[in-house]
């Protein structure tokens, strides 16, 4: 009988914004039965765009994924909580850190950090060119 080491439960952050909650389904699995990393990345990109939208007040685009770390696998039925915080606001771009916590289906109330990423978004005009972020 194999022993799977338990991961210590972590506290959810209080200094970041909860921007998305989602439950992955069987159709989101990879060949190993875990949730496909690309699916997680897409959710992180959506979650990461929430706070920059408050500043750009218009179109924006993801221009960089500066860092993406998968710490633990995500399983079908996990309740994922995506937290975000702005780490930098430039003239045309905003960088955010997104942290993902899984509340395992069979141990609700306990959280494990599963993913963290740093992404940069740029405000764009109607022609797709960078534009300044409004100052108000």
C-alpha positions, 0 to 999 in steps of 0.5 A: 500500500503506497503512502501519499504524503499529506500536505499541510493545510494553509490559510487563505490570504487576507491581503489579496482579492478573491477573483474567481472560484471554479470546480474542474470537471472530468472533461478537464483531465489530462491522460494521467487523470489530473486536471490538465495544466493548460486548463489551469493556465487558462483559468489563471489568465482569466483570474489575472485579468480581473484587477487590471480591468479596474485600471485599464478601463478598456481593452487589454491583452495578456503580454507575458506570463512571467512565472508559472509554478505548479506546486501540486496536482489539481483533481476533479472536484477540487474547489479552486479559489483564485486570489490576485494582487497587483504587483506593478502598474506601469505607463501601459502595463499592469503586472499581477500575481495570481495564487490558486488554492484547492479545497479538496472535495473530501476535506473541505475547509482545508486548503492547499496552494496548488499554483502561483503565477505572475502575469503582465497585461497591457492596455490596448487601443482599438487597433491593438496598440499599447495605450496609457492607463488612465490616471483616475 
